[in-house]
Each structure stands twice: as C-alpha cells, then as structure tokens.
Amino acid sequence: MSNDFDYAHNNKNVIWMSQNTNHLPTHTAVQEAIRKSADEREYTKYPLASGLPELRDLILSDLSLPDQELHITNGGTEALYCLMRHIQPKGSEMITSDPSYFVVHKFAKLGGAKCTDTPIYNGNYRFDIEDIKEAINPKSKSIFLIDPINPLGSTYPREEKKAICDVAEDHNLWLIDDITYRDFAPNHTLAADLLPEKTITAYSVSKNCGLAGMRVGSLVGPKEFIRNIRGTMVSDLGINVVGQRASIAALKTKSEWLPGLVETALKNQTIIKNAVDKIDGVELPVYPSAASMMVIDISKHNANPQEVQDKLLYENDIFVRAGNYVSTRFGENFIRVSFSIPTPEVERFAEVFPIVMEELS
Ligand SMILES: Cc1ncc(COP(=O)(O)O)c(C=O)c1O
C-alpha cells in the first residue's frame, strides 16, 4: 500500500482520484493569503491556540450556527481523534457503518471502544433507521454519521436526518455529523440544526476549499462541550497559521467559486457514468453522488478491485482506491474514484477504464 503512495507522490503525471481531494481552482485570494503570511513570516510564532478569530467566525457563519462554539484543529482528523478520546471510553460502543471512513473507527478502537459497522451496502446505501435502533445498547455513546458518506456519496434527506436525531435524543447519544463533503451536496441538512445540544460537527476545509495539504479543520458543538474538550486537544500550540490564512481567504470568497466547482464536479460524474454504462458487469450504486467521490461496483465483473487499482496506477498513471480501504465486508465489490479534479483528467480515466476492464475480463 505505501508503495502505491510512494509511486504516486514521486510521479507528477499521476491523475489523483484516490483521496477525494479537490484539485479544481478556487480563488486567487487563497494563494495571495499564503504568500502574504509567508512574506510576513507569521510562521515564526505559535498561533492562537483556539484558532484565528476571523476563521472561527467564518466557520460558524458558513454553518449558520452562531450559538455554537468551535475549536480549530489539525484537519477534521484531529477533531475526530480527540472526540473519540473524549466520548468513547474503553468498553463503550459507537454506531458506525460499513462502508465508512474507517480511520475514525480506528481512533475509537485505539481507546478500547467497539464499532458496530452496520452494513449499508444495500437499499439506499445509507443508514436505515431500524438498523440504527437495533444496534443501540446500554454501552452505546454515539452515532457516527458521515453525510454525505465517504465512499458512497449518499446523503440523508432532511426527514431521515431528523429521524436519526430523534433516536439519538431518545437514547441520550452524541450524534457525530461528519460534514467533510457537505458543500458538494445539492441539499444538505446539518444535524446541529435539528439537535444542537447533542450534535458534534466535524468540519474540514480539505475537500470543499481544496486545502487538504494545509491541514485545517474544526470541531463544532455546544458551547459547554467545546469548553470542556478544549483542554484535551492534541495541538496545544495551535494550528498551521498559513493554512488558517488560506482557509480564511477561501471561506471569504466561497460564494464566488463554489457554484462553478460543484458544476464541474457534476459534469465529471456524467463523464464517468457514460464510461461505466458501456462496461458489462460494472455499475454505480449511487448516482449522482452528493460528495466528491463515488463507488464503482465491479462485483459482477471478473476483475478484482486491487487488480483494477494496480493496472490503472502502474500502467496508466491513474490512482483510484480498491474498496477494502473503506469496507471490510464489501471491499471486494468496488473501487472508489474521486472526481473533484480537472475535466481532462476525468476524460482520460473514462478513456482508459473500459480498456482496463476489458483486459481484466
Ligand atoms: C469522512 C471524512 N472525515 C474526515 C476526513 C479527514 O479530513 P481532514 O483531516 O483532511 O480534514 C476525511 C478525509 O478523507 C473523510 O473522508
């Protein structure tokens, strides 16, 4: 696995469809902010530990949650890691799905908590409310909702999200709303709008703002909860100041660049769908995806996901991900591809993918 990343990082020609990162242009103000911060050598000091006040205000107004509090973190990753340490003690349980973003399950398990990994690779390809109810027991502390879901791109209609919030409330569970891909979704409901006192929102600028390398995110929640967790956060000396300046510039200009970016991402999905439709035994379980990635199911084809990943990467310089990274139970059924990349790169994938599948059949 690390060989794949070594190869891809050492080869500038690689088309990067493996990490849902966003390579589409946003606004020149972002690069200007990065240059200004570097020119002023802001990096010589530790930044304010709770985050730059302007960034904090921008995130709360981006979410329209003025009554909540937040802590700026080293990506959504740190927010989720520290959250697991805080709310999932040894012996506790978290309602999780399979497929999912397993990094967070790993964080929970490191502290001795258990994840339910409730199957969602069927039906609407998202949590079924009855399955959630069934998975709850006295040890349950939280429901980990990723909306839209990595890797599938499914999202929850408002009434379903409300039903999940009601269950969390009835059982006194935390609802973790991981909204990393929210800005790609045409209609998205924040759990914090429905259940503000029990929702913790994991926020990131990696995918929407195209700032994955800057490592900036946030943990957003009720004021008292954030005050309590603040002292336990890992990045005690603050978060990358250049990244925070870039995030401020991106969020301030978001209304100017986001609509065009979402439109390009949608067009890129169409190009992938047209290629997939031509291949026997290959289909898209969720289309259109409400995120920046989608799953391509190849379970009715002879090829296996790892072979497809290897052939695309080492013979064609296109980096996609075999399903087992995001699913224990269903990983052999699919590959995951992200499409928030320039359209010519997606066109290249659409040209090569059918040939690869033909060669592997
Ligand atoms: C669902 C989900 N949550 C959180 C993250 C972490 O993102 P970051 O640490 O870059 O903010 C990712 C990254 O892929 C993700 O897919």
The ligand as a MOL file (V3000), in Angstrom:
LIG
                    3D

  0  0  0     0  0            999 V3000
M  V30 BEGIN CTAB
M  V30 COUNTS 16 16 0 0 0
M  V30 BEGIN ATOM
M  V30 1 C -15.3890 11.3450 6.1050 0
M  V30 2 C -14.0850 12.0250 6.3700 0
M  V30 3 N -13.9030 12.6360 7.5310 0
M  V30 4 C -12.7520 13.2690 7.8170 0
M  V30 5 C -11.7070 13.2780 6.9270 0
M  V30 6 C -10.4480 13.9660 7.3440 0
M  V30 7 O -10.1680 15.0850 6.5920 0
M  V30 8 P -9.1020 16.1730 7.0250 0
M  V30 9 O -8.3220 15.6800 8.1700 0
M  V30 10 O -8.2580 16.4060 5.8140 0
M  V30 11 O -9.9150 17.3870 7.3880 0
M  V30 12 C -11.8450 12.6320 5.6910 0
M  V30 13 C -10.7430 12.5960 4.7260 0
M  V30 14 O -10.7610 11.9490 3.7270 0
M  V30 15 C -13.0790 11.9910 5.4070 0
M  V30 16 O -13.2810 11.3530 4.2580 0
M  V30 END ATOM
M  V30 BEGIN BOND
M  V30 1 1 1 2
M  V30 2 1 2 3
M  V30 3 2 2 15
M  V30 4 2 3 4
M  V30 5 1 4 5
M  V30 6 1 5 6
M  V30 7 2 5 12
M  V30 8 1 6 7
M  V30 9 1 7 8
M  V30 10 2 8 9
M  V30 11 1 8 10
M  V30 12 1 8 11
M  V30 13 1 12 13
M  V30 14 1 12 15
M  V30 15 2 13 14
M  V30 16 1 15 16
M  V30 END BOND
M  V30 END CTAB
M  END
